[in-house]
Amino acid sequence: MHSHLEEVPETRRETNPVQLGSYRWNDPYRWLEGDSEEVTTWSRAQDVRARQALNSQPHYEHLRSRFETLLAGERAGKVVQAGKRFFFRTRQNGAELWSLWVSESIDGTKRLVIDPSTMFGESQPKLAGTYPSPQGRFVAFQLSHEGSSLMPLQVMEVDSGRVLDDFVPAELNPVARLWHSDNRVTWTADESGYYYSRCPEGVSQDETRYHQKIYFHRLGEDFVQDELVFGHELSREKSLIPYLSEADRYLVISVHDHSGSTPSSEVFAREVNKSSQTFRQCLPGAPGVVDLHLKGQVVFVKANRSESHASIARFSLDDMDTEPCRLETVIPSNSRNLGAWGVSENAIIVETQENELPCLAIYNHDGDLKQVVELEPFASIGWITTATHGSLVYFSMSSPLSSPKVSRLDLATMECATGDESDRGLGSEDYEIQTVWFSSRDGTQVRMHLVHRRGLKRNGKNPTVLRAYGAFGVSLTPKFRADVMPLLEQGGVYAEANVRGGGEFGQSWHRAGSRENKQNSFDDLIAAGEFLVDEGYTSKEHLGCLGWSNGGLLTTVAAVQRPDLWRAVVAGAPVTDMTRFHLTHGARHWISEFGSPENEDELGVLLSYSPYHNVPDEIAAPAILIYAPDADDRVAAWHGRKQLAQWQAASTSARPILLRSPLHTGHQANSNLTTTVTRYTDIMAFFFWQLGIPSPLRGKDSANV
């Protein structure tokens, strides 16, 4: 468990007094927010130190080889039907990047449409959004360069493979990436153009995350001629998604606002051929987030507007003379969580649970339950797509013990066919999944899923990694996690806690871990760690904690508040300075989740847990690995840099405190296969090092790890 560590690079600590309202503090590492040569030199030195420490671990190359095996095979992604054509996202065996393929029938021969690895020179951009036109003649697409979420919008003619001159530049943030929903390009039925969102020309670079409007682009015209259709007078923080009803009769816009005290959504519509007509508000702004599917002239709405689980309702666009439209509940909110969903010509397909078992529930459009398709125990659905016409439904499913596979369900026969991808999972013969419940600090019962070998001895010696997220109503459901497979193969325990702030138990569960209630999320995570120790699954010397993005905030706060509980903590792309989070990369959209530092009462709550501000002068810190991708334009890398400086200055323990800051990668540090393998290897090598997994690796799987 010993490794040679280079000396910690010298970090300048400044006196930088800050006052907001009645609150005063020192911000000694504000200078690390910059992009000066000094910051670059410091960051590179920290990264070199971390890479040297991790690469020297005896497990490192074994782990890299194992992850290459786990990730390198052919992978199937989302299937979208456009007319009689079928578009498939695929990553070929050994390929670095995902590509787009098309066939003329569901089982027909596929041909390559977009291959970023060969079409765009040495830049090797990552294929992001793809939006086929209704008959599949064209596909609009976006490519992410060096992990950026600001991506140009381009169009390819599918038959010829020609990239058209139609181009919307990245600096206008077309089809902005929204954390709560997939934004979209909405083509007209005749494929002559499309509706999309972007900010207007002339907006300053630091404002491109805001000011979203809906424009119409006609193929063959310059984007500067695009018609501004909707959003003229909206506030800067609102984000927009366009939809078209059948035969292009109605243009529907969903509007989302996350800058206030709670998230809110509203829906507007107008008849397309009546451009002089003003948009009518079909659904008024109210707390919650909505997701839409259109069939004919009917809009189906999945909404989280109550304290319980989501419900699905509908309204008719032909009722637009009624303002707002009459909303009719189709699938009511109840004790079951509604997950991924889709609407076909005659059915609503939704992921849910029956008697604690995951399933696909099939309803007709009136909400009558027609069929329940049982899924693998502890499985979850990644996505669902439906055919424009006909009875086919496509979905991706995985579980902690089986890797993702794409399936096709025929609603007419209820026959389900699964793709022939090889399963990279561990299987249920030697491994098992448990559901456990534990009490949090205030007595609330919290659920956690555990994965480990059958017959595990609860002797307190099992290396264990605990993951959580707990924010924005995002549900952490059991699914395949390639990044923890080597841990399980070496007899370790993997745990996922559904802490408050997530959406696993409805809107009330989310709200119980947001804003003034945020401490509940941290209490839940700490209680999860205590449960694993108290029940003998592991001990403090063998317990690690892992989180990314908001999960990185979660794990960092848990390390500050209970440094004695963890042997090792990994914080990926963490938010750490809660007084300045809203100042970069469109993070004002997070105010509904965390509160506003510009409100003195809310600032007090933020300062009560902000990890950057709560590291004491001396702390016996656990081993820390911060992963802060250099090109992250969602959570600024300076959050990780500033937190690392605080840890290194205050720690009295001899445990390593490391910063990995890979270049040219975005928020998830997964720009291509190689960067993903490197991230997984770095993190698992760190855990193997700190949690006491010996070398050489033991057990029957050691040759594979």
C-alpha positions in Angstrom: 0.0 0.0 0.0 3.0 2.2 0.0 3.9 4.4 -3.0 6.5 7.0 -3.6 4.9 10.4 -3.6 6.6 13.5 -5.0 6.6 16.6 -2.8 3.4 18.6 -2.9 3.8 21.5 -5.3 4.0 24.8 -3.5 0.6 26.6 -3.4 0.4 30.3 -2.8 -2.1 31.2 0.0 -3.4 34.7 -0.2 -5.3 37.0 2.2 -8.4 37.7 0.2 -11.3 38.9 2.4 -14.8 38.5 1.1 -18.0 39.9 2.5 -21.5 39.1 1.3 -24.2 40.7 3.4 -23.3 40.0 7.0 -21.1 37.0 6.2 -17.3 37.4 6.0 -14.6 34.9 5.1 -11.2 34.6 3.5 -10.9 33.1 0.0 -7.2 32.2 -0.1 -7.1 30.3 -3.4 -9.3 32.6 -5.5 -6.3 32.9 -7.9 -6.8 29.3 -8.8 -10.0 30.2 -10.6 -7.9 32.0 -13.3 -6.2 30.7 -16.5 -2.9 32.3 -16.0 0.4 30.6 -16.7 0.9 30.2 -12.9 -2.4 28.3 -12.6 -1.5 26.1 -15.6 1.9 25.3 -14.2 0.5 24.5 -10.8 -2.3 22.3 -12.2 0.1 20.4 -14.5 2.5 19.8 -11.6 -0.3 18.4 -9.4 -1.5 16.2 -12.3 2.0 14.8 -12.9 2.4 14.0 -9.2 -1.0 12.2 -9.2 -0.2 10.2 -12.4 3.2 9.2 -11.0 1.6 7.9 -7.8 -1.2 6.0 -9.5 0.9 4.6 -12.4 3.4 3.2 -9.9 0.7 1.0 -8.3 1.3 -2.7 -8.9 -2.3 -3.1 -10.0 -2.3 -0.3 -12.5 -1.5 -2.1 -15.8 -3.6 -5.2 -14.8 -6.6 -2.8 -14.2 -6.0 -1.0 -17.5 -6.0 -4.3 -19.4 -9.2 -5.4 -17.6 -11.0 -2.2 -18.4 -9.9 -2.3 -22.1 -11.5 -5.8 -22.2 -14.7 -4.6 -20.5 -15.1 -1.6 -22.7 -13.5 -2.3 -26.1 -16.1 -4.7 -27.6 -18.9 -3.7 -30.0 -21.6 -1.6 -28.2 -25.1 -0.9 -29.4 -26.8 2.5 -28.5 -30.1 4.1 -29.2 -32.3 3.1 -32.1 -34.4 5.7 -33.9 -36.9 5.0 -36.7 -37.4 7.7 -39.3 -39.9 6.7 -42.0 -38.8 3.3 -43.2 -35.2 3.8 -42.1 -33.6 2.8 -38.8 -30.7 4.8 -37.3 -28.4 3.0 -34.9 -25.7 4.5 -32.6 -22.8 2.0 -32.4 -19.3 1.8 -31.2 -17.5 -0.8 -33.2 -15.1 -3.3 -31.6 -12.0 -1.5 -30.7 -13.2 1.9 -31.9 -12.4 5.0 -29.9 -15.7 6.8 -30.8 -19.4 6.1 -31.3 -20.7 6.3 -34.8 -24.1 6.5 -36.6 -25.4 3.8 -38.9 -28.5 3.3 -41.0 -30.4 0.4 -42.5 -33.5 0.2 -44.7 -35.2 -2.3 -42.4 -34.9 -3.2 -38.8 -32.9 -6.4 -39.6 -31.3 -5.1 -42.7 -27.7 -4.5 -43.5 -26.3 -1.4 -41.7 -24.1 1.1 -43.5 -22.0 3.8 -41.9 -23.4 7.4 -41.9 -21.3 9.4 -39.5 -17.9 8.3 -38.3 -16.2 11.1 -36.3 -12.9 9.2 -36.2 -12.4 9.4 -40.0 -14.5 12.3 -41.2 -13.2 15.2 -39.3 -9.4 15.0 -39.4 -7.2 14.6 -36.4 -9.5 16.4 -34.0 -11.5 13.2 -33.4 -14.6 14.9 -32.0 -17.2 12.9 -30.0 -20.6 12.3 -31.7 -23.3 13.9 -29.5 -26.8 14.7 -30.6 -28.2 13.1 -33.8 -31.6 14.1 -35.2 -32.9 12.3 -38.3 -35.5 14.0 -40.5 -39.0 12.3 -40.6 -38.2 10.1 -43.6 -34.5 9.8 -42.9 -33.3 11.8 -45.9 -31.2 14.1 -43.6 -29.7 13.9 -40.2 -28.8 16.9 -38.1 -25.9 16.2 -35.8 -23.5 17.7 -33.3 -19.9 17.0 -32.5 -18.2 17.7 -29.2 -14.6 18.9 -29.5 -12.4 18.2 -26.5 -15.4 17.6 -24.3 -17.1 20.9 -24.9 -20.9 21.1 -24.5 -20.9 24.1 -26.9 -21.3 22.3 -30.2 -22.0 23.4 -33.8 -25.1 22.1 -35.5 -24.6 20.5 -38.9 -26.6 18.5 -41.4 -25.7 15.5 -43.5 -27.6 14.1 -46.6 -27.8 10.4 -45.7 -27.7 8.9 -49.2 -24.8 10.8 -50.5 -22.9 11.2 -47.2 -22.4 14.9 -48.0 -22.2 17.3 -45.1 -24.3 20.3 -46.2 -23.3 23.9 -45.9 -26.0 24.4 -43.3 -24.1 25.2 -40.1 -24.9 26.9 -36.8 -21.7 27.8 -34.9 -20.9 26.4 -31.5 -20.6 29.9 -30.0 -24.4 30.3 -30.3 -24.9 27.1 -28.2 -27.4 25.5 -30.6 -29.6 22.8 -29.1 -28.2 23.5 -25.6 -27.5 20.5 -23.5 -30.1 20.4 -20.7 -29.5 18.2 -17.6 -33.2 17.6 -17.1 -34.2 16.6 -20.6 -32.9 15.9 -24.0 -33.1 19.0 -26.2 -34.0 18.4 -29.8 -34.0 19.5 -33.4 -37.6 19.2 -34.7 -37.8 18.7 -38.4 -40.8 19.7 -40.6 -42.7 16.9 -42.2 -41.5 17.8 -45.7 -37.9 17.8 -44.4 -37.3 21.3 -45.7 -36.1 22.7 -42.4 -36.1 22.4 -38.7 -36.8 24.2 -35.4 -34.1 24.4 -32.8 -32.9 26.5 -29.9 -29.9 28.8 -29.7 -28.9 32.2 -28.3 -29.0 35.2 -30.6 -25.9 36.6 -32.4 -24.0 39.2 -30.5 -24.3 37.6 -27.1 -21.1 37.7 -25.2 -19.1 34.5 -24.7 -19.9 34.3 -21.0 -23.6 34.6 -21.7 -24.0 31.9 -24.3 -25.5 29.4 -21.8 -28.5 31.7 -21.5 -30.8 33.7 -23.7 -32.1 30.6 -25.5 -34.7 31.3 -28.2 -36.4 29.1 -30.8 -35.4 29.6 -34.4 -36.5 28.1 -37.7 -33.8 27.1 -40.2 -34.6 26.4 -43.8 -32.1 24.1 -45.6 -29.8 25.9 -48.0 -30.0 29.3 -46.1 -27.4 30.9 -43.9 -28.1 30.6 -40.2 -28.1 34.4 -39.9 -31.4 34.4 -41.9 -33.1 32.0 -39.5 -36.4 33.2 -38.3 -36.7 34.0 -34.5 -40.0 32.2 -33.7 -40.3 32.1 -29.9 -38.7 33.5 -26.8 -38.4 37.2 -27.6 -39.2 38.4 -24.1 -38.2 35.4 -22.0 -35.8 35.9 -19.1 -32.2 34.9 -19.8 -32.2 31.8 -17.6 -35.1 29.9 -19.3 -34.3 26.9 -21.6 -36.6 25.8 -24.4 -37.4 22.6 -26.3 -39.5 22.6 -29.6 -41.9 19.9 -30.8 -44.2 19.6 -33.9 -47.5 17.9 -33.9 -48.6 15.5 -36.7 -48.6 17.1 -40.2 -46.9 20.2 -38.7 -50.2 21.6 -37.6 -49.0 22.9 -34.2 -45.6 24.1 -32.9 -45.3 23.3 -29.2 -42.6 24.8 -26.9 -41.8 23.6 -23.4 -40.1 26.2 -21.3 -38.0 25.3 -18.2 -36.7 27.6 -15.5 -34.2 26.4 -12.9 -33.0 29.8 -11.6 -35.7 30.4 -9.0 -36.5 28.8 -5.7 -38.0 25.7 -7.4 -37.8 24.3 -10.9 -40.8 25.3 -13.0 -42.1 24.4 -16.5 -44.7 25.7 -18.8 -45.9 24.8 -22.3 -46.9 27.1 -25.2 -48.3 26.4 -28.7 -49.6 27.9 -31.8 -50.7 26.8 -35.3 -47.8 26.7 -37.6 -49.6 28.2 -40.6 -50.8 31.2 -38.5 -47.5 32.9 -37.9 -49.3 36.1 -36.9 -51.0 34.2 -34.1 -49.5 34.6 -30.7 -48.4 31.6 -28.7 -51.0 30.4 -26.3 -50.0 29.1 -22.9 -51.3 25.5 -22.7 -49.8 24.7 -19.3 -49.1 27.5 -16.8 -45.8 27.8 -15.1 -45.8 25.7 -11.9 -43.3 23.9 -9.8 -41.8 20.8 -11.4 -40.3 19.6 -14.6 -42.3 18.3 -17.6 -41.3 15.9 -20.3 -43.5 15.7 -23.5 -44.4 13.3 -26.2 -46.8 14.2 -29.1 -49.1 11.9 -30.9 -51.4 13.3 -33.5 -52.7 16.5 -32.0 -52.5 15.2 -28.4 -49.7 16.1 -26.0 -48.7 13.6 -23.3 -47.0 15.2 -20.3 -44.9 13.4 -17.7 -44.7 15.8 -14.7 -43.3 15.9 -11.2 -45.6 18.6 -9.9 -46.8 17.1 -6.6 -45.1 15.8 -3.5 -45.4 12.2 -4.7 -44.2 10.4 -7.8 -44.6 11.6 -11.4 -47.8 11.3 -13.3 -48.7 11.2 -17.0 -51.4 13.4 -18.3 -52.6 14.6 -21.7 -54.2 17.6 -23.4 -55.5 18.2 -26.9 -54.0 21.0 -29.0 -57.4 21.4 -30.6 -58.5 22.8 -27.2 -56.1 25.8 -27.5 -59.1 28.2 -27.4 -59.2 27.1 -23.7 -56.4 28.8 -21.9 -54.8 26.9 -20.2 -55.7 23.6 -22.0 -57.8 21.0 -20.1 -55.3 18.6 -18.6 -56.5 15.1 -18.1 -54.6 12.6 -15.9 -53.9 9.3 -17.7 -51.6 7.5 -15.4 -52.0 9.0 -11.9 -49.2 9.5 -9.4 -49.0 6.6 -6.9 -46.4 4.8 -4.8 -44.5 3.6 -7.9 -41.8 5.6 -9.6 -42.2 6.2 -13.3 -38.9 6.0 -15.2 -38.1 6.0 -18.9 -41.2 6.3 -21.1 -42.4 6.5 -24.6 -45.6 6.9 -26.6 -46.4 4.8 -29.6 -49.3 5.0 -32.0 -51.7 3.3 -29.6 -49.8 2.8 -26.3 -47.9 4.5 -23.5 -44.9 2.4 -22.5 -43.3 3.3 -19.1 -40.7 1.8 -16.8 -42.0 1.2 -13.4 -42.2 -1.5 -10.7 -44.8 -4.1 -9.7 -44.3 -5.7 -6.3 -40.7 -4.4 -6.2 -39.8 -6.0 -9.5 -38.8 -3.8 -12.5 -41.1 -4.0 -15.5 -42.4 -2.2 -18.6 -46.1 -1.3 -18.1 -48.1 -1.0 -21.3 -51.1 1.3 -21.2 -53.5 2.5 -23.9 -53.8 6.2 -24.5 -56.7 6.4 -22.0 -54.5 5.0 -19.2 -55.9 1.5 -19.1 -53.2 -1.0 -18.2 -53.0 -3.6 -20.9 -49.8 -5.6 -20.3 -46.9 -5.8 -17.9 -43.6 -7.1 -19.2 -41.4 -8.3 -16.4 -37.7 -7.4 -16.6 -34.6 -9.0 -15.1 -34.5 -8.5 -11.3 -32.8 -5.2 -10.3 -32.7 -4.1 -14.0 -33.3 -0.6 -15.2 -34.1 1.0 -18.5 -31.6 3.4 -20.1 -33.9 4.7 -22.8 -37.1 3.9 -24.8 -37.9 4.9 -28.4 -41.0 4.1 -30.4 -41.7 3.9 -34.1 -43.5 6.9 -35.6 -46.1 4.4 -36.9 -46.6 0.8 -36.1 -46.1 -1.3 -33.0 -42.3 -1.5 -32.4 -40.7 -0.3 -29.2 -36.9 -0.2 -28.6 -35.2 0.0 -25.3 -31.9 -0.5 -23.5 -31.7 -2.5 -20.3 -29.0 -3.5 -17.8 -28.5 -4.6 -14.3 -25.5 -4.6 -11.9 -24.7 -8.1 -13.1 -25.5 -7.8 -16.8 -24.3 -5.3 -19.3 -26.6 -3.1 -21.4 -28.4 -4.7 -24.3 -30.8 -3.3 -26.8 -34.2 -5.0 -27.1 -37.1 -4.8 -29.5 -40.7 -5.3 -28.3 -43.5 -5.8 -30.7 -46.7 -4.5 -29.0 -48.9 -6.4 -31.5 -47.5 -9.8 -30.5 -45.7 -8.9 -27.2 -42.7 -10.7 -28.5 -39.4 -9.3 -27.3 -36.1 -9.8 -29.1 -32.7 -8.9 -27.5 -29.6 -8.0 -29.4 -26.7 -10.5 -29.6 -24.1 -8.4 -27.7 -21.9 -10.4 -25.5 -22.6 -9.9 -21.8 -19.8 -8.3 -19.9 -21.5 -8.8 -16.5 -20.5 -11.2 -13.7 -23.6 -13.4 -13.7 -25.9 -14.3 -10.8 -24.3 -17.7 -10.0 -21.3 -16.3 -8.1 -22.6 -12.8 -7.3 -25.7 -11.3 -5.7 -27.6 -8.0 -5.3 -29.1 -7.0 -2.0 -31.5 -4.3 -1.0 -31.0 -2.9 2.5 -32.5 -0.1 4.5 -30.8 2.0 7.1 -31.7 4.9 9.4 -30.3 8.3 8.7 -29.5 10.9 11.4 -33.1 12.1 11.7 -34.6 8.5 11.6 -35.5 8.6 7.9 -35.2 5.2 6.3 -32.9 5.2 3.3 -32.5 2.5 0.7 -29.2 1.1 -0.5 -28.3 -1.6 -3.1 -25.3 -3.8 -2.5 -23.4 -6.1 -5.0 -20.9 -8.7 -3.8 -19.9 -12.3 -4.1 -22.3 -14.9 -2.8 -21.4 -16.2 0.7 -19.6 -12.9 1.6 -18.2 -13.0 5.1 -19.2 -10.0 7.1 -15.9 -9.8 8.9 -15.2 -6.1 8.5 -12.4 -6.7 6.1 -14.1 -6.4 2.7 -12.9 -3.5 0.5 -16.0 -1.5 -0.2 -16.9 1.5 -2.5 -20.0 3.5 -1.8 -21.5 5.7 -4.5 -24.3 8.3 -4.3 -25.6 11.3 -6.2 -28.6 12.9 -4.4 -29.6 16.0 -6.4 -31.9 17.4 -9.1 -34.4 14.6 -8.7 -32.1 12.2 -10.5 -32.7 8.6 -9.7 -29.7 6.3 -9.0 -31.1 3.0 -10.2 -29.3 -0.3 -10.3 -27.5 -0.8 -13.6 -24.3 -2.1 -15.0 -21.2 -0.3 -13.8 -18.1 -1.4 -15.6 -15.9 0.9 -13.4 -16.4 -1.4 -10.3 -16.2 -4.8 -12.0 -12.5 -5.4 -10.9 -13.5 -4.5 -7.3 -16.2 -7.1 -7.3 -14.0 -9.7 -8.9 -11.5 -9.3 -6.1 -14.1 -9.9 -3.4 -15.1 -6.3 -2.7 -18.5 -4.8 -2.1 -20.1 -2.1 -4.2 -22.9 0.0 -2.7 -25.3 2.6 -4.1 -27.3 4.7 -1.6 -30.5 6.5 -2.7 -29.9 9.5 -0.6 -32.4 12.4 -0.3 -32.2 14.9 -3.2 -32.6 12.1 -5.8 -35.9 11.2 -7.4 -36.1 7.6 -6.4 -39.2 8.2 -4.1 -40.8 11.1 -5.8 -40.7 14.9 -5.6 -40.9 14.9 -1.8 -37.7 12.8 -1.6 -36.0 15.3 -3.9 -37.1 18.3 -2.0 -36.0 16.7 1.3 -32.4 16.9 0.0 -32.3 20.3 -1.8 -31.8 23.9 -0.8 -32.3 24.4 3.0 -32.6 20.6 3.3 -29.3 19.8 1.6 -27.7 18.6 4.8 -30.0 15.6 4.7 -28.1 14.3 1.6 -24.8 14.4 3.5 -26.4 12.8 6.6 -27.8 10.0 4.5 -24.4 9.3 2.9 -22.6 9.3 6.2 -25.3 7.0 7.7 -24.8 4.6 4.7 -21.1 4.4 5.5 -21.8 3.8 9.2 -24.3 1.1 8.3 -21.7 -0.7 6.1 -19.2 -0.6 9.0 -21.7 -1.5 11.8 -23.1 -4.5 9.8 -19.6 -5.9 9.2 -19.5 -5.5 5.5 -16.4 -3.5 5.9 -14.4 -1.3 8.3 -13.3 2.3 8.2 -9.9 1.2 7.0 -11.5 -0.5 4.0 -14.3 1.9 3.1 -14.1 4.2 0.1 -16.6 6.8 -1.3 -17.1 7.8 -4.9 -19.2 10.6 -6.5 -19.2 12.6 -9.6 -20.5 16.2 -10.2 -23.1 16.8 -7.5 -21.9 13.4 -6.2 -18.5 14.9 -6.0 -19.9 17.7 -3.8 -21.6 14.9 -1.7 -18.4 12.9 -1.1 -16.3 16.0 -0.4 -18.7 17.3 2.2 -18.9 13.8 3.8 -15.0 13.8 3.9 -15.0 17.2 5.6 -17.8 16.3 8.1 -16.7 12.8 8.9 -13.0 12.4 7.9 -12.6 9.4 10.3 -15.3 7.3 8.4 -13.5 6.9 5.1 -10.2 5.5 4.1 -10.4 6.9 0.6 -12.6 9.4 -1.1 -12.9 10.1 -4.9 -14.6 13.3 -6.0 -15.1 13.7 -9.7 -15.8 17.1 -11.2 -17.0 18.3 -7.8 -18.8 21.5 -6.9 -17.0 22.8 -3.9 -17.3 26.6 -3.5 -21.0 27.1 -2.9 -20.6 30.9 -2.8 -19.4 31.2 -6.4 -20.9 28.2 -8.2 -23.4 30.3 -10.0 -20.9 32.5 -11.7 -19.6 30.1 -14.4 -20.8 27.8 -17.2 -24.5 28.5 -16.9 -24.7 27.3 -13.3 -27.4 29.8 -12.5 -29.6 26.9 -13.6 -28.6 25.2 -10.4 -30.1 27.8 -8.1 -33.4 26.0 -7.8 -31.5 23.1 -6.4 -29.0 24.7 -4.1 -30.3 28.2 -3.4 -28.7 31.5 -4.4 -25.5 33.0 -2.9 -27.1 36.4 -3.7 -29.8 35.8 -1.1 -28.4 36.3 2.4 -30.6 33.6 4.1 -29.7 31.1 1.4 -26.1 32.1 1.5 -26.1 31.1 5.2 -27.3 27.6 4.3 -24.7 27.3 1.6 -21.9 28.4 3.8 -23.0 25.9 6.5 -21.8 23.0 4.3 -19.7 24.4 1.4 -16.7 22.1 1.6 -14.2 24.7 0.5 -15.2 27.0 3.4 -15.5 24.2 6.0 -12.1 22.5 5.9 -10.6 23.3 9.4 -7.1 24.6 9.9 -6.0 21.0 10.7 -7.8 17.8 9.7 -6.7 14.1 9.6 -7.9 13.8 6.1 -8.7 10.5 4.4 -6.9 9.7 1.1 -8.3 12.1 -1.5 -8.4 11.9 -5.3 -10.0 14.8 -7.0 -10.7 14.4 -10.7 -11.2 17.8 -12.4 -11.2 17.6 -16.2 -9.4 20.6 -17.6 -12.0 21.3 -20.3 -15.0 20.8 -18.1 -17.6 23.5 -19.1 -20.3 22.3 -16.8 -18.5 22.3 -13.4 -15.5 24.6 -13.6 -12.2 22.8 -12.9 -11.3 25.5 -10.4 -13.7 24.0 -7.9 -11.5 20.9 -7.7 -8.3 23.0 -7.7 -9.4 25.2 -4.8 -10.6 22.2 -2.8 -7.4 20.3 -3.3 -5.4 23.3 -2.1 -7.5 23.5 1.1 -7.0 19.7 1.7 -3.2 19.8 1.2 -2.8 22.8 3.4 -4.9 21.4 6.3 -4.2 17.7 6.3 -2.3 16.3 9.2 -2.4 12.7 8.0 0.1 11.0 5.7 -2.5 9.9 3.3 -2.2 11.1 -0.3 -4.2 14.0 -1.6 -4.1 14.0 -5.3 -5.5 16.0 -8.3 -6.0 14.5 -11.7 -6.8 17.2 -14.3 -6.7 15.5 -17.7 -6.5 17.8 -20.7 -9.0 18.1 -23.6 -11.8 16.2 -21.8 -15.1 17.5 -20.6 -17.4 16.9 -17.6 -17.4 13.1 -17.6 -13.7 12.7 -18.8 -15.0 10.3 -21.4 -14.2 12.0 -24.7 -13.2 8.6 -26.2 -12.5 5.0 -25.2 -8.9 5.7 -24.1 -9.8 8.6 -21.8 -12.6 6.5 -20.3 -10.3 3.6 -19.7 -7.8 5.9 -18.1 -10.3 7.5 -15.8 -11.6 4.1 -14.6 -8.1 2.8 -14.1 -6.9 5.8 -12.2 -9.9 5.6 -9.8 -9.8 1.9 -9.2 -6.0 1.9 -8.8 -6.5 4.5 -6.1 -9.1 2.4 -4.3 -7.0 -0.8 -4.6 -4.0 1.0 -3.2 -5.9 2.6 -0.3 -8.4 -0.1 0.6 -5.9 -2.9 1.0 -6.3 -5.1 -2.0 -3.1 -7.0 -2.1 -0.8 -7.6 -5.0 -0.4 -10.0 -6.7 -4.2 -10.1 -7.2 -5.8 -13.1 -5.7 -8.7 -15.4 -6.6 -9.8 -17.1 -9.8 -10.3 -13.8 -11.7 -6.9 -12.4 -11.0 -5.7 -13.2 -14.5 -8.5 -11.1 -15.9 -8.1 -8.0 -13.8 
